[in-house]
Amino acid sequence: MAGQPAGARLPKQETVYLFSGLGADYRVFSQLALPGYRLVHIQWIRPEKDESMAHYATRLRSQIADPHPVLIGLSFGGMIAVEVAKQVPARKVVLISSAKTRSDLAAGSNFFFKWKLYKYIPGYLLQQPNFVANNLFGAETASDKELLGAILEDTDVSFFRWAMDSIVHWDNETIPPHLIHIHGTADKIIPFKAVKADYAIEGGGHLMILNRADIISRIVLDFLDTSS
């Protein structure tokens, strides 16, 4: 590289571990810009029968090499990131469109969860792009809807049912240190009124990581670049 003395080494990039949302993958972070950081996408693994979220998080830790990791979790992935941060001393934790504790989910405890209807919806309906999903997730643009549709089509139905059940039974009330919570005021999956967010994104829906990525990226970068 021009301007680098012979034999000089570039600064080592700090690794950031990304936990995607329920049924999603690395594509949901495609618009997140964190220059200077190395992004590692945690891969979902098959859950064991009746496995708790905490135990599942323990098994995911094999993908994390840093003893003091930086964790970013979206939606369900944020809850998993919280469980990981309760087990390892994370340097920083960022939750986006997610929940820190059971209390954050209170407003979403509707009949769908109460009667566990997610267990009975046919798999093909869960994987089918539709107007209802676009509205719930806040997919605004054509590209948002296209990506959400692709994610739905690739959703592992058995994983979806396990994850929904684990959310229903999540009893966490511990907030790890060095954590910030970014949430959209128009989130219909985890209503804004229930969470105690550190940063409110006006008009942001559950998928604001796609259509509000510029402001979210700035917030995350400022947080990661501060010492603590």
SVG drawing of the C-alpha trace seen along z (x, -y; Angstrom):
<svg xmlns="http://www.w3.org/2000/svg" viewBox="-55 -10 66 44">
<polyline fill="none" stroke="black" stroke-width="0.4" points="0.0,0.0 1.3,-3.4 2.7,-5.3 3.4,-2.2 7.0,-1.7 8.6,1.7 7.7,4.4 5.1,2.3 1.9,4.1 -1.5,2.7 -3.5,2.4 -5.3,5.5 -9.1,5.2 -11.2,5.9 -13.8,8.6 -17.5,8.0 -19.8,11.0 -23.2,10.6 -26.3,12.6 -29.1,12.3 -32.8,12.4 -35.2,15.3 -35.0,17.4 -32.7,14.8 -29.0,14.9 -26.1,12.5 -28.2,10.8 -30.0,8.7 -26.7,7.0 -25.9,6.1 -26.4,2.4 -24.6,2.1 -21.4,0.2 -18.7,0.7 -15.4,-0.3 -12.3,0.8 -14.0,3.8 -14.0,7.5 -17.5,8.9 -18.1,12.5 -21.6,13.8 -22.7,16.4 -24.2,19.4 -27.4,20.9 -27.1,24.5 -29.9,27.1 -31.4,26.8 -31.7,29.8 -35.1,31.1 -36.5,28.7 -33.3,26.8 -33.3,23.5 -32.0,20.3 -29.2,20.1 -28.0,23.6 -28.2,22.9 -26.1,19.8 -23.5,21.9 -23.2,24.1 -22.9,21.1 -19.9,19.9 -17.6,22.3 -17.9,19.8 -16.5,17.0 -12.7,16.9 -12.3,13.6 -12.3,13.8 -13.8,10.3 -16.0,10.2 -18.1,7.4 -21.6,8.7 -24.3,7.3 -27.7,9.0 -30.8,8.3 -34.3,9.3 -34.1,12.9 -30.3,12.7 -30.2,9.9 -31.7,12.2 -29.1,14.8 -26.4,12.2 -27.6,11.3 -27.4,14.9 -23.8,15.2 -22.9,12.0 -24.1,13.5 -21.6,16.3 -18.5,14.4 -17.2,10.9 -18.3,9.1 -16.5,5.8 -19.6,4.3 -23.1,5.5 -25.4,3.9 -29.1,4.9 -31.1,3.8 -34.9,4.3 -34.6,6.7 -35.2,7.3 -32.9,7.2 -35.2,8.8 -38.5,10.6 -40.1,7.3 -39.3,5.9 -41.5,8.6 -44.6,7.9 -46.4,5.8 -46.0,8.5 -47.6,11.2 -50.7,11.4 -53.0,14.2 -50.5,15.5 -48.0,16.2 -50.5,17.0 -52.1,19.8 -48.8,20.8 -50.4,20.5 -46.9,20.6 -46.9,24.3 -49.8,24.9 -49.4,22.5 -48.5,24.6 -44.8,24.3 -45.5,23.2 -47.4,20.1 -44.5,19.2 -42.2,19.3 -44.4,17.4 -43.8,13.7 -46.9,11.7 -48.4,8.3 -48.9,9.1 -45.2,10.0 -44.1,6.8 -46.3,4.7 -45.3,6.4 -41.6,6.3 -41.7,2.7 -40.4,3.7 -40.7,0.3 -38.9,0.5 -39.0,3.0 -35.6,4.2 -36.6,4.6 -39.6,6.7 -37.5,8.8 -35.0,9.6 -37.6,10.3 -39.3,12.7 -36.1,14.5 -35.4,14.9 -38.9,16.2 -38.5,18.7 -35.3,20.0 -36.6,20.1 -36.1,23.4 -39.6,24.1 -38.5,26.4 -36.0,23.8 -38.6,21.1 -41.0,23.1 -38.2,23.8 -37.1,20.2 -40.7,18.9 -41.2,21.3 -37.9,20.3 -38.9,16.7 -42.2,17.4 -40.4,19.1 -37.5,16.7 -37.3,15.5 -34.2,13.3 -34.1,10.2 -30.3,9.7 -28.9,6.9 -25.2,7.4 -22.8,4.4 -21.6,2.3 -24.8,2.7 -26.9,0.3 -30.3,0.9 -31.4,-0.6 -35.1,-0.4 -37.6,-1.8 -40.6,-3.7 -42.8,-1.9 -41.7,1.6 -44.7,3.9 -43.0,7.1 -41.5,5.8 -43.5,2.6 -41.4,-0.4 -43.5,-1.3 -42.4,1.8 -38.7,1.5 -36.3,-0.9 -34.2,-1.8 -31.0,-3.9 -31.6,-5.1 -35.0,-5.6 -35.1,-5.6 -38.1,-7.6 -40.4,-5.7 -38.1,-2.6 -39.8,0.8 -38.5,4.2 -36.3,4.3 -34.9,0.8 -31.4,2.5 -32.1,2.3 -33.8,-1.0 -32.3,-3.0 -28.8,-1.5 -27.0,-4.8 -28.1,-6.2 -27.8,-2.8 -24.2,-2.4 -23.2,-5.8 -24.6,-5.0 -22.9,-1.6 -19.6,-3.0 -19.6,-5.8 -20.3,-3.2 -17.7,-0.7 -15.0,-3.5 -15.4,-4.7 -13.2,-3.2 -14.8,-1.3"/>
</svg>
